[in-house]
């Protein structure tokens, strides 16, 4: 047995650390392709072990990877070998310059803004005058209305800020949208921490060889010789994707999911508030209309529908809250 080992001296180790630090300062996006599992025939396996560069996985977008490979072979002739190799993949194209962004050649804002005609300006002045007159009338009506309201008994609104916040929180808990950032941040941290675990690759090959040769002699013109044997190869590789410690490909999908959850949260808040105000307006119309009028019936149905929708969105919290009101 003749083991062959490759030891790293201090200068290559320092060079590797420097390359790793330069990669951490780069802002490019890294994406590594999985190594190919296509193993050649047993006869070519020994050549693959000697050509480390040919056997290194190819990455489409460039990836900083460090691998430790150990391989051993037992040949039929009695030869044995053990090899230990350190495989490093450094994407030099990542440190190159980037192409400039394309220049938008659309029309300028000044060219796309239409100019106002004199007749249009005259119509706008007339419209402003009529609007000012209408606003003056509305202010007079509003003053009279405020005077009438102050003379009657003031009724506080049904929907208070405390009730609105509590209803929104109950709806978000029901939809599991209370914390949008927490679960996704944990997923991103686990995706980056997964880069500390190596990708293991094991390969085993066994070759059976049988050979017959025609070796005639003077005493035996038809003499044949036979020869057979078996060869065995064993290889193990551990590969660390160091670029995934800084940025993982899963973070793009997580960011998209983060935006979708934030949008769902916003829509749910808007729907809950809209239902609350609809319920408040319906209850106000019910209190201010006669019990036999069609307006009273429509307002009652609208209040029941809004209250039922809020009860479903909050998982029964809204109806339970209503029972505790005085």
C-alpha positions in Angstrom: 0.0 0.0 0.0 1.4 3.3 -1.1 -0.6 6.2 0.3 -0.3 9.6 -1.4 -1.2 12.7 0.6 -1.3 16.4 -0.4 -0.5 18.8 2.4 -1.4 22.5 2.4 1.3 24.9 3.4 0.7 28.3 5.1 0.9 30.5 1.9 -1.9 28.6 0.1 -4.0 28.7 3.2 -3.6 32.5 3.5 -4.5 32.9 -0.2 -7.7 30.9 0.4 -8.7 33.0 3.4 -8.0 36.2 1.3 -10.2 34.9 -1.5 -12.9 34.1 0.9 -12.8 37.6 2.4 -13.0 39.2 -1.1 -16.1 37.1 -1.8 -17.8 38.1 1.4 -17.3 41.8 0.3 -18.8 41.2 -3.1 -22.5 41.9 -3.6 -23.1 39.6 -6.5 -25.7 36.9 -6.4 -24.4 33.3 -6.2 -26.2 30.2 -7.3 -24.6 26.8 -7.3 -25.7 23.9 -9.5 -25.8 20.5 -8.0 -22.9 18.2 -8.9 -23.5 15.8 -11.6 -23.9 12.2 -10.5 -23.0 10.7 -13.9 -20.2 8.4 -13.1 -18.1 7.0 -15.9 -17.2 3.4 -16.5 -15.0 1.8 -14.0 -12.1 1.8 -16.5 -12.2 5.6 -16.6 -12.7 6.2 -12.9 -9.0 6.1 -12.1 -8.3 8.9 -14.6 -11.1 11.0 -13.2 -9.5 10.8 -9.7 -6.2 12.2 -11.2 -7.9 15.0 -13.1 -9.4 17.0 -10.2 -10.3 20.0 -12.4 -12.3 17.9 -14.8 -14.2 16.3 -12.0 -15.1 19.5 -10.2 -18.8 20.3 -10.5 -19.7 23.1 -13.0 -21.7 26.0 -11.7 -23.7 28.1 -14.1 -23.6 31.3 -12.1 -20.4 30.9 -10.2 -20.0 29.7 -6.7 -17.3 29.7 -4.1 -17.0 26.1 -2.9 -14.5 24.2 -0.9 -14.5 20.4 -1.0 -12.5 17.6 0.7 -12.2 14.4 -1.3 -10.8 11.0 -0.3 -10.5 8.2 -2.7 -8.9 4.7 -2.6 -8.4 2.0 -5.2 -7.5 -1.7 -5.0 -6.3 -3.0 -8.4 -6.2 -6.6 -9.4 -2.5 -6.5 -9.8 -2.0 -5.9 -6.1 -1.6 -2.2 -6.3 -3.3 0.0 -3.8 -3.6 3.7 -3.5 -5.1 6.3 -1.1 -5.6 9.9 -2.1 -6.7 13.0 -0.2 -7.5 16.1 -2.2 -8.8 19.6 -1.4 -11.0 21.0 -4.2 -11.6 24.7 -4.4 -13.9 26.5 -6.8 -13.4 30.3 -7.1 -15.7 32.3 -9.5 -13.3 34.9 -10.9 -16.0 36.2 -13.3 -17.8 37.5 -10.2 -15.1 40.2 -9.6 -15.4 41.5 -13.1 -17.2 44.7 -14.1 -20.9 44.8 -14.8 -22.5 46.2 -17.9 -24.2 49.6 -17.6 -28.0 49.7 -17.3 -29.9 50.5 -20.5 -30.9 54.1 -21.0 -34.6 54.7 -21.4 -35.3 56.5 -24.6 -39.0 57.4 -24.0 -40.5 60.8 -24.5 -39.7 63.4 -21.9 -42.3 64.5 -19.3 -42.5 68.0 -20.9 -43.3 66.5 -24.3 -46.0 64.2 -22.9 -47.8 66.9 -20.8 -50.5 68.6 -23.0 -50.7 72.4 -23.0 -53.8 74.2 -21.8 -55.8 76.1 -24.3 -57.3 79.6 -23.5 -60.9 78.3 -23.7 -59.9 75.5 -21.2 -58.5 78.1 -18.8 -61.7 80.2 -19.1 -63.8 77.1 -18.3 -61.6 76.2 -15.3 -62.0 79.8 -13.9 -65.8 79.5 -14.3 -65.7 76.1 -12.6 -63.6 77.5 -9.7 -66.2 80.3 -9.2 -69.1 77.9 -9.2 -67.2 75.6 -6.8 -66.5 78.5 -4.4 -70.2 79.5 -4.4 -71.2 75.9 -3.7 -68.6 75.6 -0.9 -70.1 78.8 0.7 -73.6 77.3 0.6 -72.3 74.0 2.1 -70.5 75.9 4.9 -73.8 77.7 5.7 -75.7 74.4 5.7 -72.9 72.8 7.8 -73.1 75.5 10.3 -76.9 75.1 10.6 -76.4 71.3 10.9 -73.8 71.7 13.6 -76.1 74.0 15.5 -78.9 71.5 15.3 -76.6 68.7 16.5 -75.5 70.6 19.5 -79.0 71.3 20.5 -79.8 67.5 20.6 -78.3 64.8 22.7 -74.9 63.7 21.4 -74.5 59.9 20.9 -70.9 58.5 21.0 -69.8 56.4 18.0 -70.1 52.6 18.3 -66.6 52.0 16.7 -63.9 53.4 19.0 -60.2 53.2 18.2 -59.8 50.6 20.9 -62.5 48.5 19.3 -61.0 48.9 15.9 -57.5 47.8 17.0 -58.8 44.9 19.0 -61.0 43.7 16.0 -58.1 43.9 13.6 -55.8 42.0 16.0 -58.3 39.3 16.4 -58.7 38.9 12.6 -55.0 38.8 12.1 -54.6 36.1 14.8 -57.3 34.1 13.0 -55.5 34.4 9.7 -52.1 33.8 11.2 -50.9 37.2 9.9 -50.0 38.9 13.2 -46.3 38.4 12.7 -45.3 38.6 9.1 -41.5 39.0 9.6 -40.8 36.4 12.3 -41.4 33.1 10.6 -39.8 34.2 7.3 -36.7 35.5 9.1 -36.3 32.1 10.9 -36.6 30.3 7.5 -33.9 32.6 6.0 -31.6 32.0 9.0 -32.0 28.2 8.7 -31.3 28.4 4.9 -28.0 30.2 5.5 -27.1 27.9 8.4 -27.6 24.9 6.2 -24.5 26.0 4.2 -22.4 24.9 7.1 -23.4 21.3 6.5 -21.4 19.7 3.6 -22.9 18.0 0.6 -21.7 14.4 0.8 -21.0 12.3 -2.3 -20.1 8.7 -2.2 -19.1 6.6 -5.2 -18.2 2.9 -5.3 -17.0 1.0 -8.5 -15.9 -2.5 -9.1 -14.5 -3.9 -12.3 -14.2 -7.5 -13.3 -11.7 -8.3 -16.1 -11.3 -11.5 -18.0 -8.8 -11.9 -20.7 -7.8 -14.8 -23.1 -4.8 -14.7 -25.3 -3.6 -16.9 -28.1 0.0 -17.9 -27.3 1.2 -20.8 -29.6 4.4 -22.7 -28.9 6.3 -25.3 -30.8 5.0 -28.1 -28.7 1.4 -26.7 -28.5 0.4 -24.7 -31.6 -3.1 -24.0 -30.2 -2.1 -22.9 -26.7 -4.4 -20.3 -25.1 -3.8 -18.3 -21.9 -6.5 -16.9 -19.6 -6.3 -14.2 -17.1 -8.8 -12.6 -14.8 -9.1 -10.1 -11.9 -11.2 -7.5 -10.1 -10.5 -3.9 -9.4 -12.3 -1.9 -6.7 -12.6 1.9 -6.3 -14.1 3.8 -3.4 -14.5 7.6 -3.3 -16.1 10.0 -0.8 -16.4 13.8 -1.2 -17.7 16.5 1.2 -18.4 19.9 -0.4 -19.2 23.2 1.4 -21.0 26.0 -0.4 -19.5 29.0 1.4 -21.5 31.5 -0.7 -24.7 30.3 0.8 -23.6 31.5 4.2 -23.9 35.1 2.9 -26.8 34.7 0.5 -29.0 31.7 -0.1 -31.1 31.1 -3.2 -34.1 30.5 -1.0 -34.0 34.1 0.2 -35.5 35.3 -3.2 -38.5 33.1 -2.7 -38.8 34.1 0.9 -38.7 37.8 0.0 -41.5 37.2 -2.5 -43.5 35.3 0.2 -42.8 38.2 2.6 -44.4 40.7 0.2 -47.4 38.5 -0.4 -48.0 38.1 3.3 -47.7 41.8 3.9 -50.2 42.5 1.1 -52.6 39.9 2.5 -52.3 41.6 5.9 -53.0 45.0 4.4 -56.1 43.7 2.6 -57.4 42.0 5.7 -57.0 45.2 7.8 -58.8 47.2 5.1 -61.7 44.7 4.9 -62.1 44.6 8.7 -62.2 48.3 9.0 -64.6 48.6 6.1 -67.0 46.1 7.7 -66.7 47.9 11.1 -67.7 51.2 9.6 -70.5 49.6 7.5 -71.8 48.1 10.7 -71.6 51.4 12.5 -73.5 53.3 9.7 -76.1 50.6 9.6 -76.7 50.7 13.4 -77.0 54.5 13.2 -79.6 54.2 10.5 -81.5 51.6 12.5 -81.6 54.0 15.5 -82.7 57.0 13.5 -85.4 55.4 11.3 -88.9 54.2 12.0 -89.4 50.5 12.8 -91.8 49.9 9.9 -90.0 51.8 7.2 -88.1 50.1 4.4 -85.0 52.0 5.4 -85.1 50.5 8.8 -85.3 47.0 7.4 -82.4 47.6 5.0 -80.3 49.1 7.7 -81.1 46.1 10.1 -80.1 43.6 7.4 -76.9 45.5 6.6 -75.9 45.6 10.3 -76.6 41.8 10.7 -74.5 41.0 7.6 -71.6 43.2 8.7 -71.7 41.7 12.2 -71.8 38.1 10.9 -68.8 38.8 8.6 -66.8 40.3 11.4 -67.6 37.4 13.6 -66.4 34.9 11.0 -63.2 36.9 10.4 -62.4 37.1 14.1 -63.3 33.5 14.9 -66.2 34.5 17.1 -64.4 37.2 19.0 -66.6 40.0 17.8 -69.8 38.4 19.0 -68.3 37.6 22.4 -67.1 41.2 22.7 -70.6 42.4 21.9 -72.1 40.4 24.8 -69.8 42.2 27.3 -70.9 45.7 26.2 -73.4 47.5 28.5 
